[in-house]
Amino acid sequence: MKPRESIIRVIAGLLAGSLLAGCATVPPKPPGLSFLAAHRVVIDSRSYLPYSALLDSRQAQGSWDPDAFVWTLTVGRHELRAAPQIPVVLIDGAPETIPVAPVLRDGELLLPQLVWDRWVGQWILPPPAVGPSPIPSHLRTIIVDAGHGGHDPGAIGRGGLREKAVNLDVALRLRDLLERDGFQVVMTRDRDRFISLSQRSQIANRQKGDLFISIHANSSRQRSISGYEVYALSEATDDHARALEASENASLPLEGGEAVASETETIVWDLLYTEHRAESLDLAAQVCRGLKQAQLPSQNRGVKTARFAVLKGSRMPSILVEIGFISHPAEETRLRTASYRQRLAEGIHNGILAFKEGYGKQP
């Protein structure tokens, strides 16, 4: 097995959504004050705690996935996933880079003591909170992302129509429709300015968005191609998706000041999305259906997947909507009109409402 495939396999296990059967379940009992001293293991002047000892703290449940080689530790509502030699742990589903990787010794996973100090110890030692836990809100905040902007015009039609202007107009119309229904809407940009791809997902995460909707217009060298399509994040569906992926990600080298992620970090971010993959595909299908129900004079090209950088860092169900081909003469003409842009916004809006209705019924 190639090194990258091995890393992918391990981290995929980290991101798996369910525990294996047979995990140890024990009644809660706080650890004694001598817990750390009694179980600490020192290797090369670094302190570790055995995974089994954390289970013996009597407030944790655990499981081991032998296929993915991933250990899971659950304490109340909190969850830790770790694997040997991987300097990343998942804390409640979010990746955290750690300076010292877990170690496997004699079949026992040893976790760096900082994992206890920073997370597990905090979960176990404090007294339980008083009163009921608040019920989380569902689909309250929607991030609407108008693609391109500023010095990045996006695709340009034969008649001179610029994608960045179309994207922004449709995004603003979508915002108005969603706000009318009581949603909180956060725009990554609400005017003609440049926002880097990474900044867009950072805005979405910082605002704790429930959905991320990125609006774009398509382009092709084949002027006969037209229609709308909706993308979720995964391997490119076909040659067209691969070409579009390269085009939409083309600005990455020009966004100076953004550090290049390590291979491990890149894989983590790629696979972190698996937590929301099914929801994103469902959202894409609902939006595609909403656009179809708007009876647009344009071809429904369906739901597709590609590795769009703008979707990659968003920690929520995320889609990219290609509202039409600006390279198609007739479609460029339609995209110029306010009435057609309004119908596009209404189609996307109706798809979001349909997704929300189904999402609210999920356990």
FIKE-337870 format. One line per 3 residues: their letters; for each residue x, y, z of C-alpha. Coordinates in nm, 3 decimals, decimal comma. Layout:
BEGIN
a	X:Y:Z; ...
END
This chain:
BEGIN
mkp	0,000:0,000:0,000; 0,134:0,345:-0,093; 0,212:0,587:0,195
res	-0,059:0,833:0,091; -0,316:0,554:0,063; -0,215:0,435:0,408
iir	-0,259:0,782:0,555; -0,594:0,822:0,380; -0,711:0,489:0,519
via	-0,614:0,582:0,874; -0,762:0,931:0,865; -1,075:0,805:0,695
gll	-1,120:0,590:1,002; -1,072:0,895:1,219; -1,359:1,060:1,038
ags	-1,595:0,762:1,038; -1,928:0,861:1,181; -2,015:0,563:1,399
lla	-1,849:0,345:1,665; -1,805:-0,030:1,628; -2,014:-0,262:1,840
gca	-1,857:-0,399:2,156; -1,722:-0,076:2,305; -1,661:-0,079:2,677
tvp	-1,933:0,095:2,878; -1,887:0,159:3,249; -2,060:0,377:3,509
pkp	-1,900:0,720:3,565; -1,656:0,760:3,850; -1,398:1,043:3,863
pgl	-1,030:0,945:3,857; -0,819:0,979:4,170; -0,566:1,258:4,217
sfl	-0,282:1,016:4,152; -0,419:0,914:3,812; -0,152:1,086:3,604
aah	0,139:0,978:3,823; 0,020:0,618:3,831; -0,021:0,576:3,456
rvv	0,226:0,816:3,294; 0,468:0,657:3,045; 0,784:0,847:2,949
ids	0,945:0,787:2,610; 1,235:1,004:2,496; 1,153:1,257:2,770
rsy	0,794:1,285:2,646; 0,498:1,194:2,864; 0,218:0,969:2,740
lpy	-0,096:0,814:2,889; -0,218:0,469:2,780; -0,553:0,459:2,607
sal	-0,660:0,174:2,838; -0,582:0,387:3,142; -0,815:0,660:3,017
lds	-1,088:0,398:2,987; -1,012:0,292:3,344; -1,082:0,649:3,455
rqa	-1,442:0,516:3,469; -1,598:0,804:3,279; -1,500:0,701:2,927
qgs	-1,619:0,460:2,662; -1,398:0,337:2,384; -1,366:0,136:2,067
wdp	-1,095:0,030:1,825; -1,138:-0,006:1,450; -0,881:-0,269:1,342
daf	-0,934:-0,197:0,972; -0,873:0,177:0,990; -0,637:0,140:1,289
vwt	-0,817:0,417:1,475; -0,899:0,444:1,845; -1,208:0,631:1,967
ltv	-1,260:0,766:2,319; -1,600:0,904:2,421; -1,663:1,102:2,739
grh	-2,021:1,221:2,772; -2,096:1,440:2,469; -1,729:1,462:2,370
elr	-1,533:1,238:2,137; -1,164:1,192:2,059; -1,031:0,994:1,760
aap	-0,663:0,917:1,726; -0,425:0,695:1,535; -0,056:0,611:1,590
qip	0,203:0,822:1,406; -0,062:1,074:1,292; 0,000:1,420:1,447
vvl	-0,368:1,510:1,418; -0,655:1,416:1,648; -1,023:1,474:1,590
idg	-1,194:1,653:1,879; -1,571:1,640:1,846; -1,525:1,602:1,471
ape	-1,282:1,892:1,425; -0,913:1,831:1,338; -0,653:1,949:1,588
tip	-0,283:1,936:1,505; -0,066:1,820:1,795; 0,314:1,852:1,820
vap	0,362:1,491:1,933; 0,190:1,203:1,758; 0,036:0,908:1,948
vlr	0,260:0,601:1,976; 0,178:0,231:1,949; 0,381:0,014:2,189
dge	0,315:-0,355:2,250; -0,030:-0,320:2,101; -0,120:-0,032:2,334
lll	-0,197:0,316:2,202; -0,013:0,582:2,400; -0,160:0,932:2,380
pql	0,058:1,239:2,444; -0,015:1,383:2,789; -0,112:1,713:2,628
vwd	-0,422:1,533:2,493; -0,525:1,477:2,856; -0,424:1,825:2,965
rwv	-0,598:2,003:2,682; -0,912:1,795:2,630; -0,981:1,463:2,801
gqw	-0,896:1,582:3,152; -1,123:1,882:3,104; -1,408:1,653:3,000
ilp	-1,369:1,419:3,296; -1,280:1,641:3,590; -1,531:1,930:3,590
ppa	-1,870:1,873:3,761; -2,166:1,823:3,529; -2,345:2,135:3,411
vgp	-2,662:2,230:3,595; -2,986:2,243:3,400; -3,086:2,101:3,062
spi	-2,862:2,139:2,759; -2,986:2,391:2,504; -3,147:2,243:2,196
psh	-2,931:2,324:1,892; -3,091:2,528:1,618; -3,120:2,373:1,273
lrt	-3,050:2,559:0,952; -3,073:2,905:1,096; -2,762:3,062:0,942
iiv	-2,693:3,030:0,569; -2,372:3,148:0,408; -2,430:3,279:0,056
dag	-2,112:3,305:-0,147; -2,102:3,507:-0,471; -1,814:3,360:-0,670
hgg	-1,520:3,568:-0,796; -1,520:3,950:-0,760; -1,283:4,246:-0,769
hdp	-0,984:4,183:-0,993; -1,112:3,828:-1,055; -1,397:3,862:-1,310
gai	-1,454:3,489:-1,350; -1,578:3,376:-1,690; -1,660:3,641:-1,952
grg	-1,924:3,582:-2,218; -1,883:3,660:-2,586; -2,108:3,961:-2,534
glr	-1,893:4,089:-2,247; -2,107:3,972:-1,953; -1,886:3,910:-1,649
eka	-1,953:3,617:-1,424; -1,870:3,808:-1,105; -2,159:4,050:-1,167
vnl	-2,411:3,773:-1,239; -2,303:3,574:-0,934; -2,341:3,875:-0,703
dva	-2,682:3,973:-0,838; -2,826:3,622:-0,798; -2,666:3,588:-0,453
lrl	-2,822:3,915:-0,333; -3,162:3,808:-0,463; -3,123:3,475:-0,283
rdl	-3,028:3,661:0,036; -3,347:3,869:0,019; -3,564:3,560:-0,028
ler	-3,401:3,375:0,262; -3,418:3,673:0,497; -3,786:3,709:0,414
dgf	-3,831:3,355:0,548; -3,650:3,436:0,872; -3,306:3,291:0,797
qvv	-2,993:3,471:0,908; -2,786:3,521:0,593; -2,415:3,596:0,584
mtr	-2,270:3,711:0,252; -1,904:3,638:0,183; -1,917:3,948:-0,034
drd	-2,202:4,193:-0,094; -2,022:4,415:-0,342; -1,761:4,393:-0,616
rfi	-1,451:4,299:-0,419; -1,204:4,014:-0,418; -1,229:3,750:-0,145
sls	-0,985:3,459:-0,153; -1,116:3,103:-0,163; -0,982:3,023:0,183
qrs	-1,130:3,342:0,328; -1,474:3,240:0,206; -1,473:2,913:0,401
qia	-1,318:3,093:0,700; -1,610:3,337:0,700; -1,853:3,045:0,687
nrq	-1,687:2,866:0,979; -1,642:3,181:1,188; -2,010:3,269:1,147
kgd	-2,105:2,911:1,238; -2,306:2,866:0,922; -2,548:2,577:0,887
lfi	-2,530:2,571:0,506; -2,283:2,709:0,252; -2,420:2,801:-0,092
sih	-2,167:2,920:-0,352; -2,308:3,082:-0,669; -2,117:3,061:-0,999
ans	-2,174:3,075:-1,373; -2,018:2,818:-1,600; -1,811:2,838:-1,916
srq	-1,698:2,598:-2,185; -1,499:2,612:-2,507; -1,789:2,428:-2,665
rsi	-2,037:2,710:-2,719; -2,323:2,464:-2,761; -2,312:2,347:-2,399
sgy	-2,571:2,509:-2,172; -2,767:2,442:-1,855; -2,738:2,450:-1,478
evy	-2,575:2,196:-1,248; -2,512:2,166:-0,875; -2,189:2,036:-0,721
als	-2,092:1,877:-0,392; -1,734:1,808:-0,283; -1,580:1,478:-0,392
eat	-1,374:1,332:-0,675; -1,460:1,492:-1,009; -1,755:1,322:-1,176
ddh	-1,628:1,348:-1,534; -1,390:1,536:-1,765; -1,612:1,844:-1,763
ara	-1,614:1,846:-1,382; -1,235:1,810:-1,374; -1,193:2,102:-1,613
lea	-1,435:2,315:-1,413; -1,257:2,222:-1,091; -0,927:2,341:-1,237
sen	-1,087:2,663:-1,359; -1,258:2,750:-1,030; -0,944:2,668:-0,829
asl	-0,716:2,861:-1,066; -0,692:3,164:-0,837; -0,529:2,966:-0,554
ple	-0,167:3,038:-0,662; -0,254:3,409:-0,692; -0,390:3,444:-0,337
gge	-0,059:3,532:-0,175; 0,002:3,490:0,194; -0,177:3,156:0,231
ava	0,042:2,876:0,360; 0,049:2,551:0,166; -0,095:2,272:0,379
set	0,104:1,957:0,449; -0,011:1,635:0,284; -0,155:1,508:0,611
eti	-0,346:1,832:0,672; -0,477:1,828:0,316; -0,602:1,471:0,355
vwd	-0,763:1,560:0,688; -0,953:1,848:0,530; -1,052:1,634:0,233
lly	-1,188:1,361:0,455; -1,339:1,586:0,721; -1,602:1,669:0,463
teh	-1,725:1,309:0,479; -1,915:1,409:0,793; -2,141:1,629:0,576
rae	-2,108:1,448:0,243; -2,451:1,284:0,247; -2,620:1,606:0,356
sld	-2,435:1,804:0,089; -2,542:1,562:-0,182; -2,901:1,579:-0,057
laa	-2,885:1,960:-0,053; -2,745:1,958:-0,409; -3,027:1,731:-0,524
qvc	-3,293:1,950:-0,362; -3,151:2,269:-0,515; -3,126:2,103:-0,855
rgl	-3,490:1,996:-0,817; -3,586:2,349:-0,712; -3,426:2,493:-1,024
kqa	-3,605:2,238:-1,239; -3,938:2,326:-1,080; -3,873:2,692:-1,166
qlp	-3,926:2,579:-1,527; -3,618:2,752:-1,657; -3,562:2,747:-2,035
sqn	-3,232:2,572:-1,970; -3,108:2,215:-1,947; -3,093:2,042:-1,609
rgv	-2,743:1,889:-1,603; -2,798:1,731:-1,262; -2,591:1,682:-0,949
kta	-2,217:1,637:-0,988; -1,906:1,634:-0,772; -1,564:1,799:-0,790
rfa	-1,292:1,912:-0,549; -1,368:2,281:-0,536; -1,134:2,463:-0,298
vlk	-1,413:2,697:-0,187; -1,608:2,397:-0,050; -1,312:2,217:0,095
gsr	-1,270:2,407:0,422; -1,637:2,458:0,511; -1,746:2,262:0,817
mps	-2,111:2,234:0,713; -2,318:2,097:0,424; -2,187:2,288:0,122
ilv	-2,270:2,310:-0,246; -2,161:2,506:-0,552; -2,438:2,605:-0,795
eig	-2,344:2,666:-1,158; -2,645:2,869:-1,272; -2,573:2,851:-1,646
fis	-2,308:2,872:-1,916; -2,207:3,229:-1,977; -2,021:3,099:-2,284
hpa	-2,351:2,996:-2,447; -2,486:3,294:-2,648; -2,853:3,237:-2,564
eet	-2,778:3,165:-2,199; -2,562:3,474:-2,172; -2,856:3,674:-2,300
rlr	-3,087:3,521:-2,039; -2,835:3,578:-1,759; -2,835:3,950:-1,845
tas	-3,202:3,987:-1,750; -3,320:4,066:-1,397; -3,628:3,843:-1,434
yrq	-3,421:3,536:-1,521; -3,180:3,598:-1,234; -3,479:3,625:-1,002
rla	-3,609:3,288:-1,122; -3,268:3,135:-1,059; -3,263:3,274:-0,705
egi	-3,616:3,145:-0,644; -3,522:2,798:-0,767; -3,222:2,781:-0,532
hng	-3,434:2,922:-0,249; -3,705:2,660:-0,298; -3,444:2,384:-0,296
ila	-3,306:2,511:0,036; -3,657:2,517:0,185; -3,717:2,158:0,070
fke	-3,386:2,049:0,223; -3,472:2,225:0,549; -3,806:2,049:0,570
gyg	-3,642:1,709:0,538; -3,348:1,802:0,759; -3,574:1,911:1,044
kqp	-3,733:1,563:1,051; -3,399:1,387:1,095; -3,330:1,248:1,445
END
